Amino acid sequence: MKIRNCWSQYQAPTQRLKSQKTFLTTVKEVMKRLQLDCTNAPLRLAQVQCNLQLTRAVKKGITPEWELKAIALETIINRYPSPDWFHVYTDVSALEARHNAGAGVYSEAFQLSAPVGKISTNYDGELAEILLALDKVKRDPWCRIVVFV
């Protein structure tokens, strides 16, 4: 038999042992059961910026909290004016910052929350809320989106 005939009729094994399925077989079954789409997303590059600076220089340790809040609001208003930008805010909470984290995302158009897990930390919650926010806004038609973490 020629090699090309062999590969055209090749079927990947579904089991390595009598009692164990292969990893790919299990993944395909789970994806089918959860009705997950496995098609590749079209390549669409978006312009992403990360800005960690306020519009005014401050020293967090000596600046009063009310002034920090005012400068933060001023930064939001000046850099991302509301009619031009769609604002998405995130919030996370965890018991003693070490377990039972929950992620929250809110904007003028929607409010979402999700438990992250019993042994999840604030860091896990931060990641979950960013993913939750990005998953929501990728389906909506807004052009200029800013996510505040």
PAZA-68284 format. One line per field, with one value per atom (N, C-alpha, C): residue in three letters; chain; x, y, z. Coordinates in nm, 4 decimals, m for minus. Layout:
N
type = c(ALA,...)
mol = c(A,...)
c1 = c(X,...)
c2 = c(Y,...)
c3 = c(Z,...)
//
This chain:
149
type = c(MET,MET,MET,LYS,LYS,LYS,ILE,ILE,ILE,ARG,ARG,ARG,ASN,ASN,ASN,CYS,CYS,CYS,TRP,TRP,TRP,SER,SER,SER,GLN,GLN,GLN,TYR,TYR,TYR,GLN,GLN,GLN,ALA,ALA,ALA,PRO,PRO,PRO,THR,THR,THR,GLN,GLN,GLN,ARG,ARG,ARG,LEU,LEU,LEU,LYS,LYS,LYS,SER,SER,SER,GLN,GLN,GLN,LYS,LYS,LYS,THR,THR,THR,PHE,PHE,PHE,LEU,LEU,LEU,THR,THR,THR,THR,THR,THR,VAL,VAL,VAL,LYS,LYS,LYS,GLU,GLU,GLU,VAL,VAL,VAL,MET,MET,MET,LYS,LYS,LYS,ARG,ARG,ARG,LEU,LEU,LEU,GLN,GLN,GLN,LEU,LEU,LEU,ASP,ASP,ASP,CYS,CYS,CYS,THR,THR,THR,ASN,ASN,ASN,ALA,ALA,ALA,PRO,PRO,PRO,LEU,LEU,LEU,ARG,ARG,ARG,LEU,LEU,LEU,ALA,ALA,ALA,GLN,GLN,GLN,VAL,VAL,VAL,GLN,GLN,GLN,CYS,CYS,CYS,ASN,ASN,ASN,LEU,LEU,LEU,GLN,GLN,GLN,LEU,LEU,LEU,THR,THR,THR,ARG,ARG,ARG,ALA,ALA,ALA,VAL,VAL,VAL,LYS,LYS,LYS,LYS,LYS,LYS,GLY,GLY,GLY,ILE,ILE,ILE,THR,THR,THR,PRO,PRO,PRO,GLU,GLU,GLU,TRP,TRP,TRP,GLU,GLU,GLU,LEU,LEU,LEU,LYS,LYS,LYS,ALA,ALA,ALA,ILE,ILE,ILE,ALA,ALA,ALA,LEU,LEU,LEU,GLU,GLU,GLU,THR,THR,THR,ILE,ILE,ILE,ILE,ILE,ILE,ASN,ASN,ASN,ARG,ARG,ARG,TYR,TYR,TYR,PRO,PRO,PRO,SER,SER,SER,PRO,PRO,PRO,ASP,ASP,ASP,TRP,TRP,TRP,PHE,PHE,PHE,HIS,HIS,HIS,VAL,VAL,VAL,TYR,TYR,TYR,THR,THR,THR,ASP,ASP,ASP,VAL,VAL,VAL,SER,SER,SER,ALA,ALA,ALA,LEU,LEU,LEU,GLU,GLU,GLU,ALA,ALA,ALA,ARG,ARG,ARG,HIS,HIS,HIS,ASN,ASN,ASN,ALA,ALA,ALA,GLY,GLY,GLY,ALA,ALA,ALA,GLY,GLY,GLY,VAL,VAL,VAL,TYR,TYR,TYR,SER,SER,SER,GLU,GLU,GLU,ALA,ALA,ALA,PHE,PHE,PHE,GLN,GLN,GLN,LEU,LEU,LEU,SER,SER,SER,ALA,ALA,ALA,PRO,PRO,PRO,VAL,VAL,VAL,GLY,GLY,GLY,LYS,LYS,LYS,ILE,ILE,ILE,SER,SER,SER,THR,THR,THR,ASN,ASN,ASN,TYR,TYR,TYR,ASP,ASP,ASP,GLY,GLY,GLY,GLU,GLU,GLU,LEU,LEU,LEU,ALA,ALA,ALA,GLU,GLU,GLU,ILE,ILE,ILE,LEU,LEU,LEU,LEU,LEU,LEU,ALA,ALA,ALA,LEU,LEU,LEU,ASP,ASP,ASP,LYS,LYS,LYS,VAL,VAL,VAL,LYS,LYS,LYS,ARG,ARG,ARG,ASP,ASP,ASP,PRO,PRO,PRO,TRP,TRP,TRP,CYS,CYS,CYS,ARG,ARG,ARG,ILE,ILE,ILE,VAL,VAL,VAL,VAL,VAL,VAL,PHE,PHE,PHE,VAL,VAL,VAL)
mol = c(A,A,A,A,A,A,A,A,A,A,A,A,A,A,A,A,A,A,A,A,A,A,A,A,A,A,A,A,A,A,A,A,A,A,A,A,A,A,A,A,A,A,A,A,A,A,A,A,A,A,A,A,A,A,A,A,A,A,A,A,A,A,A,A,A,A,A,A,A,A,A,A,A,A,A,A,A,A,A,A,A,A,A,A,A,A,A,A,A,A,A,A,A,A,A,A,A,A,A,A,A,A,A,A,A,A,A,A,A,A,A,A,A,A,A,A,A,A,A,A,A,A,A,A,A,A,A,A,A,A,A,A,A,A,A,A,A,A,A,A,A,A,A,A,A,A,A,A,A,A,A,A,A,A,A,A,A,A,A,A,A,A,A,A,A,A,A,A,A,A,A,A,A,A,A,A,A,A,A,A,A,A,A,A,A,A,A,A,A,A,A,A,A,A,A,A,A,A,A,A,A,A,A,A,A,A,A,A,A,A,A,A,A,A,A,A,A,A,A,A,A,A,A,A,A,A,A,A,A,A,A,A,A,A,A,A,A,A,A,A,A,A,A,A,A,A,A,A,A,A,A,A,A,A,A,A,A,A,A,A,A,A,A,A,A,A,A,A,A,A,A,A,A,A,A,A,A,A,A,A,A,A,A,A,A,A,A,A,A,A,A,A,A,A,A,A,A,A,A,A,A,A,A,A,A,A,A,A,A,A,A,A,A,A,A,A,A,A,A,A,A,A,A,A,A,A,A,A,A,A,A,A,A,A,A,A,A,A,A,A,A,A,A,A,A,A,A,A,A,A,A,A,A,A,A,A,A,A,A,A,A,A,A,A,A,A,A,A,A,A,A,A,A,A,A,A,A,A,A,A,A,A,A,A,A,A,A,A,A,A,A,A,A,A,A,A,A,A,A,A,A,A,A,A,A,A,A,A,A,A,A,A,A,A,A,A,A,A,A,A,A,A,A,A,A,A,A,A,A,A,A,A,A,A,A,A,A,A,A,A,A,A,A,A,A,A,A)
c1 = c(0.0854,0.0000,0.0901,0.0552,0.1339,0.1061,0.2020,0.1904,0.0703,0.0465,m0.0652,m0.1991,m0.2119,m0.3347,m0.3509,m0.2400,m0.2437,m0.2959,m0.2423,m0.2818,m0.4212,m0.4667,m0.6020,m0.7074,m0.6706,m0.7652,m0.7356,m0.6390,m0.5970,m0.7050,m0.7276,m0.8192,m0.7410,m0.7486,m0.6771,m0.7365,m0.6527,m0.7056,m0.7892,m0.8946,m0.9789,m0.9447,m0.8723,m0.8334,m0.6906,m0.6161,m0.4802,m0.4847,m0.5658,m0.5868,m0.7345,m0.7704,m0.9112,m0.9976,m0.9396,m1.0190,m0.9977,m0.9046,m0.8749,m0.8865,m0.9573,m0.9663,m0.8445,m0.8141,m0.7034,m0.7455,m0.6462,m0.6720,m0.7587,m0.7243,m0.8001,m0.9435,m0.9629,m1.0987,m1.1811,m1.1225,m1.1927,m1.2246,m1.1287,m1.1512,m1.2653,m1.2648,m1.3714,m1.5079,m1.5139,m1.6411,m1.6908,m1.6007,m1.6394,m1.6860,m1.6144,m1.6540,m1.7908,m1.8152,m1.9449,m2.0557,m2.0294,m2.1293,m2.1619,m2.0604,m2.0809,m2.1168,m2.1253,m2.1588,m2.0643,m1.9348,m1.8336,m1.7925,m1.7795,m1.7387,m1.5865,m1.5347,m1.3902,m1.3318,m1.4094,m1.3563,m1.2637,m1.1657,m1.0714,m1.1379,m1.1119,m1.1653,m1.0901,m1.1581,m1.0869,m0.9837,m0.8759,m0.7703,m0.8162,m0.8331,m0.8733,m0.7903,m0.7012,m0.6140,m0.6758,m0.6812,m0.7356,m0.6215,m0.6355,m0.5353,m0.5616,m0.4624,m0.4761,m0.3689,m0.4101,m0.3162,m0.3331,m0.2240,m0.2270,m0.1702,m0.2496,m0.2062,m0.2158,m0.1034,m0.0996,m0.0759,m0.0660,m0.0355,m0.1603,m0.1665,m0.2720,m0.2314,m0.3251,m0.2923,m0.2033,m0.2033,m0.1160,m0.0299,0.0929,0.1834,0.1423,0.1294,0.0932,0.1791,0.1883,0.2525,0.1416,0.1167,0.0022,0.0070,0.1256,0.1384,0.1048,0.1218,0.0990,m0.0222,m0.0781,m0.1947,m0.3214,m0.4099,m0.5346,m0.6188,m0.6961,m0.7761,m0.8760,m0.9386,m1.0373,m0.9724,m0.8460,m0.7754,m0.7350,m0.6943,m0.6625,m0.7843,m0.9011,m1.0242,m1.0567,m1.0393,m1.0678,m0.9741,m0.8468,m0.7501,m0.7799,m0.8210,m0.8575,m0.9773,m1.0798,m1.1970,m1.1589,m1.0720,m1.0244,m0.9521,m0.8714,m0.7997,m0.8971,m0.9988,m1.0996,m1.1716,m1.2134,m1.2892,m1.2030,m1.0763,m0.9891,m0.9400,m0.9010,m0.8452,m0.9516,m1.0604,m1.1640,m1.3008,m1.3281,m1.4570,m1.5730,m1.6752,m1.7851,m1.8582,m1.8936,m1.9660,m1.8793,m1.7486,m1.6587,m1.6109,m1.6056,m1.5538,m1.6620,m1.6666,m1.7568,m1.6778,m1.7237,m1.6519,m1.7008,m1.6054,m1.6348,m1.5502,m1.6153,m1.5468,m1.5475,m1.4400,m1.4310,m1.4113,m1.4506,m1.4334,m1.4201,m1.3347,m1.3145,m1.3184,m1.3641,m1.3595,m1.3264,m1.2488,m1.2143,m1.2073,m1.2501,m1.2457,m1.0998,m1.0610,m0.9233,m0.8235,m0.8685,m0.7856,m0.7274,m0.7758,m0.7144,m0.8100,m0.9398,m1.0305,m1.1713,m1.2502,m1.3884,m1.3972,m1.3119,m1.3127,m1.4344,m1.4792,m1.5873,m1.5487,m1.5872,m1.5528,m1.6781,m1.6650,m1.7774,m1.7358,m1.8252,m1.8015,m1.9287,m1.9160,m2.0367,m2.0085,m2.1136,m2.1084,m2.2497,m2.2693,m2.4044,m2.4964,m2.4406,m2.5219,m2.5431,m2.4544,m2.4671,m2.4005,m2.4369,m2.3783,m2.3593,m2.2387,m2.2095,m2.1357,m2.1577,m2.0784,m2.0656,m1.9573,m1.9346,m1.8468,m1.8777,m1.7874,m1.6619,m1.5483,m1.4232,m1.3840,m1.4105,m1.3799,m1.3476,m1.3609,m1.3388,m1.1936,m1.1001,m0.9591,m0.8933,m0.9709,m0.9179,m0.8832,m0.7846,m0.7362,m0.7859,m0.7493,m0.7813,m0.7203,m0.6001,m0.5341,m0.6168,m0.6652,m0.7513,m0.8767,m0.9312,m1.0505,m1.0245,m0.9072,m0.8712,m0.8658,m0.8028,m0.7956,m0.9344,m1.0168,m1.1518,m1.2352,m1.2240,m1.3049,m1.2594,m1.1290,m1.0802,m1.1324,m1.1252,m1.1775,m1.3279,m1.3993,m1.5442,m1.5771,m1.5037,m1.5265,m1.4955,m1.3808,m1.3425,m1.4381,m1.4842,m1.5790,m1.7098,m1.7539,m1.8795,m1.8656,m1.7612,m1.7507,m1.7116,m1.6546,m1.6185,m1.7423,m1.8544,m1.9788,m2.0613,m2.0229,m2.1019,m2.0341,m2.1109,m2.0602,m1.9822,m1.9512,m1.8818,m1.7435,m1.7021,m1.5721,m1.4585,m1.4777,m1.3714,m1.4122,m1.3423,m1.3782,m1.2597,m1.2878,m1.1840,m1.2306,m1.1410,m1.1720,m1.0871,m1.1531,m1.0838,m1.0758,m0.9541,m0.9327,m0.8946)
c2 = c(m0.1176,0.0000,0.1241,0.2226,0.3450,0.4313,0.5164,0.5983,0.6912,0.7575,0.8517,0.7804,0.6562,0.5797,0.5452,0.5172,0.4846,0.6031,0.7238,0.8410,0.8899,0.8664,0.9095,0.8258,0.7055,0.6179,0.6079,0.6855,0.6769,0.7295,0.6579,0.7031,0.7083,0.8215,0.8369,0.7428,0.6836,0.5930,0.6693,0.6072,0.6706,0.6208,0.5083,0.4545,0.4039,0.4294,0.3760,0.2411,0.2361,0.1130,0.0780,m0.0394,m0.0783,0.0097,0.0610,0.1376,0.2883,0.3355,0.4786,0.5330,0.6447,0.7146,0.8040,0.8396,0.9324,1.0720,1.1562,1.2931,1.3661,1.3563,1.4268,1.3763,1.2470,1.1921,1.2494,1.2560,1.3118,1.4592,1.5353,1.6777,1.6953,1.6179,1.6281,1.5948,1.4939,1.4579,1.5701,1.6289,1.7381,1.8586,1.8904,2.0034,1.9790,1.8573,1.8245,1.8334,1.7805,1.7829,1.9262,2.0137,2.1531,2.2436,2.1866,2.2586,2.3764,2.3501,2.4527,2.4549,2.5734,2.5895,2.5860,2.5055,2.4886,2.5553,2.6365,2.7019,2.8156,2.8406,2.9491,3.0832,3.1749,3.3103,3.3797,3.4645,3.5372,3.6317,3.6499,3.7369,3.8817,3.9404,4.0802,4.1455,4.2271,4.2918,4.4227,4.4404,4.5637,4.6413,4.7694,4.8531,4.8504,4.8067,4.7952,4.8817,4.9567,5.0394,5.0103,5.0148,5.0007,5.1288,5.1979,5.3248,5.3177,5.3293,5.3185,5.4522,5.5595,5.6907,5.7778,5.8552,5.9547,6.0796,6.1712,6.2938,6.3869,6.3701,6.4496,6.3557,6.3969,6.3166,6.3289,6.2150,6.2142,6.1125,6.1315,6.0325,5.9699,5.8430,5.7756,5.7773,5.7647,5.7580,5.8872,6.0018,6.1291,6.2058,6.1621,6.2302,6.1765,6.2643,6.2181,6.1354,6.0439,5.9532,6.0286,6.1324,6.2080,6.2750,6.3194,6.3835,6.2800,6.1608,6.0533,6.0181,6.0097,5.9791,6.0885,6.2136,6.3262,6.3250,6.2952,6.2901,6.1714,6.0597,5.9430,5.9754,6.0401,6.0793,6.1802,6.2734,6.3716,6.3008,6.2006,6.1238,6.0517,5.9891,5.9178,6.0140,6.1276,6.2251,6.2839,6.3142,6.3763,6.2785,6.1582,6.0628,5.9856,5.9557,5.8708,5.9369,6.0457,6.1141,6.0202,6.0271,5.9305,5.9129,6.0142,5.9827,5.9098,5.9352,5.8730,5.7345,5.7113,5.5852,5.5134,5.3817,5.2995,5.2510,5.2855,5.2537,5.1211,5.0342,4.9077,4.9042,4.8819,4.8800,4.7380,4.7012,4.5673,4.5776,4.4715,4.4665,4.3206,4.2945,4.1584,4.1602,4.0501,4.0375,3.8932,3.8767,3.7433,3.7499,3.6432,3.6355,3.6370,3.7353,3.7514,3.7493,3.7855,3.7927,3.6580,3.5469,3.4177,3.3095,3.3246,3.2195,3.2746,3.1978,3.2339,3.3652,3.3819,3.5059,3.5114,3.6330,3.6574,3.7729,3.7649,3.8684,3.9442,4.0755,4.1582,4.2543,4.2753,4.3668,4.4474,4.5803,4.6595,4.7786,4.8243,4.9423,4.9981,5.0988,5.1530,5.0523,4.9619,4.8694,4.7331,4.6910,4.5564,4.5478,4.4407,4.4085,4.2580,4.2113,4.0686,4.0354,3.9156,3.8681,3.7173,3.6646,3.5208,3.4777,3.3610,3.3073,3.2542,3.2707,3.2250,3.0885,3.0627,2.9318,2.9404,2.8274,2.8252,2.8521,2.8038,2.8231,2.9273,3.0244,3.1287,3.2537,3.3261,3.4464,3.5713,3.6874,3.8131,3.8166,3.7622,3.7589,3.6773,3.5603,3.4791,3.5565,3.6294,3.7095,3.8204,3.8849,3.9908,3.9343,3.8190,3.7567,3.7200,3.6647,3.6239,3.7441,3.8553,3.9724,4.0334,4.0330,4.0837,3.9959,3.8641,3.7729,3.7903,3.8079,3.8285,3.9562,4.0629,4.1908,4.1796,4.1204,4.1082,4.0180,3.9110,3.8212,3.8929,3.9793,4.0525,4.1568,4.2366,4.3463,4.2992,4.1804,4.1336,4.1028,4.0800,4.0486,4.1728,4.2849,4.4064,4.5035,4.5930,4.6751,4.8011,4.8228,4.9461,4.9482,5.0640,5.0751,5.1051,5.2014,5.2429,5.2063,5.1104,5.0570,5.0753,5.1163,5.1246,5.0408,4.9540,4.8676,4.9143,4.9480,4.9928,4.8761,4.8382,4.7241,4.7759)
c3 = c(0.0000,0.0000,0.0000,m0.0814,m0.0888,0.0343,0.0663,0.1872,0.1806,0.0685,0.0629,0.0797,0.0340,0.0560,0.2036,0.2683,0.4115,0.4922,0.4668,0.5438,0.5088,0.3884,0.3533,0.4250,0.4661,0.5359,0.6859,0.7336,0.8736,0.9667,1.0748,1.1795,1.3105,1.3756,1.5026,1.6060,1.6899,1.7920,1.8939,1.9413,2.0428,2.1824,2.1894,2.3191,2.3132,2.4191,2.4305,2.5031,2.6038,2.6797,2.6717,2.7162,2.7115,2.8011,2.9084,3.0044,2.9960,2.9136,2.9085,2.7676,2.7575,2.6298,2.6138,2.4904,2.4682,2.5120,2.5330,2.5756,2.4735,2.3454,2.2420,2.2318,2.2488,2.2455,2.3597,2.4778,2.5933,2.5717,2.5192,2.4923,2.3931,2.2864,2.1856,2.2452,2.3318,2.3963,2.4871,2.5646,2.6544,2.5732,2.4670,2.3826,2.3193,2.2770,2.2169,2.3214,2.4413,2.5484,2.5904,2.5953,2.6351,2.5177,2.4009,2.2778,2.2552,2.2692,2.2474,2.1010,2.0471,1.9081,1.9006,1.8124,1.8023,1.6780,1.6106,1.4915,1.5323,1.4519,1.4805,1.4574,1.5460,1.5304,1.4172,1.3435,1.2382,1.2995,1.2293,1.2794,1.2731,1.3890,1.3966,1.5057,1.4652,1.5621,1.6078,1.7361,1.7923,1.8570,1.8574,1.9223,2.0724,2.1471,2.2919,2.3574,2.4567,2.5319,2.6803,2.7515,2.8969,2.9553,3.0349,3.0911,3.2428,3.3090,3.4546,3.5240,3.4483,3.5046,3.5142,3.6208,3.6343,3.5566,3.5379,3.4647,3.5468,3.6782,3.7656,3.8488,3.8735,3.9564,4.1032,4.1705,4.3128,4.3865,4.5172,4.6030,4.6862,4.6606,4.7209,4.8743,4.9304,5.0753,5.1479,5.0812,5.1502,5.0976,4.9863,4.9286,4.9944,5.0410,5.1036,5.0049,5.0604,4.9770,4.8894,4.9439,4.8656,4.7451,4.7625,4.6515,4.5455,4.5899,4.4955,4.4102,4.4755,4.4019,4.3010,4.3421,4.2522,4.1315,4.1547,4.0443,3.9526,4.0108,3.9289,3.8400,3.8963,3.8162,3.7082,3.7426,3.6444,3.5285,3.5623,3.4599,3.3677,3.4258,3.3459,3.2526,3.3051,3.2249,3.1132,3.1433,3.0427,2.9365,2.9786,2.8818,2.8053,2.8710,2.8111,2.8269,2.7532,2.7678,2.7350,2.8171,2.8141,2.6810,2.6073,2.4835,2.3805,2.3833,2.2855,2.3275,2.4557,2.5086,2.5886,2.5764,2.6571,2.7781,2.8982,3.0218,3.0795,3.1149,3.1819,3.3086,3.4222,3.5512,3.6065,3.6777,3.7350,3.8856,3.9548,4.0997,4.1405,4.2353,4.2837,4.4357,4.4923,4.6376,4.6723,4.7777,4.8262,4.9778,5.0416,5.1865,5.2303,5.3070,5.3547,5.2388,5.1188,4.9972,4.9555,5.0164,4.9872,4.9393,4.9595,4.9130,4.8907,4.8184,4.7824,4.7048,4.6055,4.5270,4.4357,4.4121,4.3175,4.2274,4.1013,4.0039,3.9644,3.9496,3.9076,3.7981,3.7026,3.5912,3.5729,3.5583,3.5370,3.4466,3.3811,3.2944,3.2881,3.2039,3.1868,3.1194,3.0398,2.9605,3.0249,3.1141,3.1709,3.3073,3.3791,3.5082,3.5120,3.5419,3.5464,3.6751,3.7249,3.8376,3.8259,3.8813,3.8745,3.9914,4.0498,4.1512,4.0822,4.1475,4.0869,4.1413,4.2687,4.3252,4.4727,4.5419,4.6865,4.7246,4.6447,4.6798,4.5891,4.5462,4.4585,4.5388,4.4905,4.5580,4.4860,4.5388,4.4711,4.3314,4.3185,4.1879,4.0878,4.1302,4.0435,4.0058,4.1023,4.0763,3.9761,3.9869,3.8913,3.7493,3.7339,3.6015,3.5506,3.6385,3.5984,3.5559,3.6273,3.5913,3.4594,3.4331,3.3043,3.1910,3.2090,3.1062,3.0884,3.1987,3.1932,3.1158,3.1440,3.0752,2.9266,2.8932,2.7525,2.6763,2.7415,2.6758,2.6453,2.7357,2.7141,2.6040,2.6076,2.5108,2.3712,2.3582,2.2240,2.1409,2.2057,2.1355,2.1034,2.1592,2.1429,2.0464,1.9872,1.8772,1.9147,2.0417,2.0772,2.0141,1.9705,1.9024,1.9989,2.0850,2.1766,2.3185,2.3737,2.5050,2.5987,2.7208,2.8228,2.9417,2.9910,3.1049,3.2221,3.3317,3.4527,3.5500,3.5863,3.6755,3.8123)
//
